[in-house]
Amino acid sequence: MEMHQVRYFLALCEELNFTRAAERCHVAQPSLTRAIKQLEEELGGALFRRERQNTHLSELGRTLKPYLEQIFRRAEDAKREAHEFLRLQKTPLRLGLMCTIAPGYLLDLIAAVHMRHPGIELQIIDAAAPQLQEQLVGGRIDVAIYALPSLETDQRLHHLALYREPFRIVLAPRHRLAGQTSVRVKDLDGERYLARVNCEMGPAADAVFDAQGVTGPTVYESERDDWILAMAAADLGYAFMPALSAEHPGVVALPLVEPEIWREVALVTVRGRPHSPSVGALVQEAMRLPWAGKPAIAVEQARGAG
């Protein structure tokens, strides 16, 4: 069965006249008649009753019409999706970015999308990880990049890990711990703490500190990393920050050990939800780019599984 035969059949169903159906399909009438006859031979019976002034569907034709309509509709949908995927003309994409992620790596991704898929209209929504997850599940954004300790266990979501990032202890150069090569959790007992309100690893870090009996006064809380860094530079306390966010000329950022604390940043979509071609383009670029100088973790995992 050829798709043009299905198209001619459906046109003839509408017109019930071979001449008008041929004109509608922009073909000669003998070509349409021959295609309908070939389709009837393949399907095993007459699809139309041909009377002098009254062409109408046969019982077989009425039975098969819904199936052939569905075949044609799906073929048209497939062509349209392919066209949109290749052209991506004015395709919106709502991308949620976790507000605690430094822009370095993400700028490469955004630049690649703009350069290789200029038709994508990228809208970036900045929020904390829990809010991004809520917006993603609720359909208010299409895709998100964030980290949460519970991400791997959430069956609603599909995540592609991009990179792992260690946390650092951020201090003023004159702080008593600044001369060390690393900072142990127990070294921080009694120290003044500068709290990052949106830190997705905060509860996990609190559990580690509590387990070692490490306490100290929280002297400042902020949603803004630039203020946290400025406070640390002024030697008002220490901060617990991801490595890529800890760059500031007035501070030192030391590895945290015993234990180390990491976060895994991932590209996240809703499992089983149909996505626009623009989401596919973003995923493609994210898997193509290096992250922290290496392929995306999801790419390495796929290679290892293969």
N, C-alpha and C positions, 0 to 999 in steps of 0.2 A: 504494500500500500504506500503510495507516494503522497506527500503532503498537498501537492497541487490538486490531486484527485479529491481529497477531503474538502479543500477549499471550493472546488467546482461543485461538489455535491451540496455543500451548505448554501452556496449562492443559488443553486437550482431549487432548493427547498424554499428559499425566500421568494423567488420570482415565479416558479412553476411555469417557466417558459424558457426553452433552450436558447433562443435568440437574445432575450434580455439578460439571461444569466451569463452568456458569453461576453456580451458588452460590459457587464458589471465586472467581469474578471479580466477584461482587456485581452481576450483571445478570440480566435475565429471559432465559429460555431462547430465546424467539424472536429476541431481539436477538443472542445469541451465534450461533445457527444462521444468521441472515441475514449476519452478519459473516464467518463461515467460508465461506459460499457465495460472497460477493463476492470473497473472497481466492482461492478456487478459480477463479473466472471470470477474475480478473486473471492468475493464474499458468498458466492454460490446461489445468487438469485436476483431477480429484478428489484431495483430500488424505487423505480417509478413506474406508474402505469401511463403509457403514452397514448393519449387519445387525440383526436384531431384538434379540438379546441380546449381540451381539459387534461393537462398533464398533472398528475397528483402522486403523492407518495404511496408506495405499496405497503403492505403490512410489515414486510422486512425492513423497508426504509424507515417507517415510523419507529420500529424497535431499535434500529441502530443509530438513529439520529442523535439521541443524547450522548452516546458513547463517542461518536465522531465529533460532536461539538466539544466534548471534554478534551479529546486528543488535540484538536485545533487550538483550543484556548491555552492548553499547557505548552504547546509548541510556541505560540505567540508570547506567552509569559517568559519562556526560556530565552527567546531571542531578545526580548526587551531587557531582561536581567543581564544578558551578555553585553548588550549595547551599553547599558548604564555602567557595568563594571569596567568596560574598556574606555569609555569616555568620561565617566564620573562628572557629568555636566551639572554644576550647581547642586551638588549633593551635600546636605548638611550633616555634620558630625559633631555630636555633643560629647566632649572628652572631659572627664573629671580627673583632676590632678590633686593628689594629696598635698596639702599646704606645707607640710614639713619636708618635702623633697626639694633639694637644691636643684636649680635649673640646668646645671651643666649637661648631663646626659640627655635630658628631655628636649633641650634646644635642638640637638642633632636630629631627634625623631620628628619634631615639628617642621624643621627645615626640609627634611627628606619628603614629608607628606606634601608640603607646599611645592617643592620642585618637581616631583614625579607625578603628582596628582593635583594639578592646579584647579580642577573643578570642585574639589572638596572645600566646602565652607566650614572651616574649623571654628567651633565655639568651645572655649576652655572655661571650665567651672572649677574654682579653687575652693577646697573645703577640707576639713579633717576626715580621717579615714572612716569613722562610723557614719558620718553624714553622707559621704560618697557612696558607701555601701547601701544605705537606705534609698538614696536617689536612684542608684543603678537598679535595684530590685523593683522600685516603683515606676521605672520607665522614664524618669525625668532626664536621665543621661543615657547614652548608648554604650559607652565603654569607660573604664576608669583605670588609673594607675595608682596603686596604693599598697600599703603593707599593714597587715593585722596578724597577730599571733594565731588567731582562730581561722584564718582564711582557708587553709588546707582542709579543714573539717566541715566547711559549709557546703552542703550538697547542692544548694541552689545555684552555686557559682562555678564557672570554669575559669581557671587562672593559668596564665603562662608566666612562669618566673623569669624575670629579667636579670637581676643581679642581687648579690648580698652586700650589705653595708654594715661595717662595725660601728659601734657607738664609742664615743670618746668622752673623756672628762676634760672640760674646758676651764682654764684657770688664767689668772693674770700672771705675767712673768715673774712677779715678786712673791707669788704665793709660796708657802713653805713646801708644797709638793711639786712645784714647777720644774725643779731640777732633776726629777726622776725620769727614767725611761718609760715607765708605765705606772698606773695607779691601781692598787688593789682595792676592792670594795671596802675592806676593813680599815684602809688608810683614811677613809672619808668620815669616820665616826667623829661626831661633834662639829663637823664643818657646816658653814652656812650654805644653804641650797637655793639655787635660782631655778624655779620650776617652770618648765614649758607646758602650758596648759593642754596643748593639742598633741602631746607626745603619745603615739599609739603603743609604745613599749613601756609607758609609765607604770601600769599595774604590774607587769612582769618584773620590771626593775625593782619596784617596791617590795615584791615578794622575796627577791634575792637579798635586798638590804635587811628586811625583817628577819630572814633566816639567819643572818650573821650578826643580828643585834646591833646594826649600825643605825644610829639616829643623828639628828641635827636639825636646827631650826630652818624652816622655809622662810626666807626673808623677802622673796619677790616672786610674783607669778605673772606670766604674760603669754598671750597668744603669738607674740611677735619675736621671731628669733633674733632680729637685729637689736632689739632692746635687751634680750638676754645676753647677747654677746657684748654689748656695751657695758652692762652691769658687771660681767665677768672681767672685762678689761679694766674696770675701775676697782677691782679687787673687793667687790661686795659679796662674793660667794663663788661657788663652782656650779657649772652646768653639765648636764648629761645630754649629749647631742650626737646625731649621726655624723659620721666623719665628713661627708661632703658639705654639710651645713656649718661646719665649725671653722670656716676660713675667715679670719679677721686679723688685721695687723697688730692688734693690741692684746692677743691671747696666745696661749700655747694649748694644743689639743693632744692629750696623751692617751695611749691605749688603755682601756679598762680591762683588768685581768682578775682572775680568781673570783668569779668567772668572767669570761668574755660574753658580751651581749651583742647579738646581730639582729638585723631585720632583713627580710627578703621582700624586695619590691617586685610586684607582679602586675601584668596587664590582665584585667578582669572583665568578663562579660557574664551575662545570665545564661545558665546552662539550658539548652533546648529552645531558646528564643530565636526566631528568625531575625537576621541582621541585614542591614543595608550593605550595598557594595562598599561604601566608604569604611565601614568597620573592617571588612576584609582587607582593604588597602592598608589601613593602619596596622593591623596585625602583621601583614606581609612586611611592612617596613620595620616594625619592631623586631621581627625575627631575623631580618637581614643585617641590622646594625650591630656593631659591637657595644657591649656594656661593660664598663670598667676594664676596657682593653681585651675583653673576651667575648665569644658568642653568647647570646642570651642563654641563661641556665636551661630554659625549656628546650632550646636547640641541642645543647649538649646532652640533655637527658634523652631526647629522641634518638640521637646518634648512638648513645650507649645501649638503648633498648633494641636498636636495630642490629 
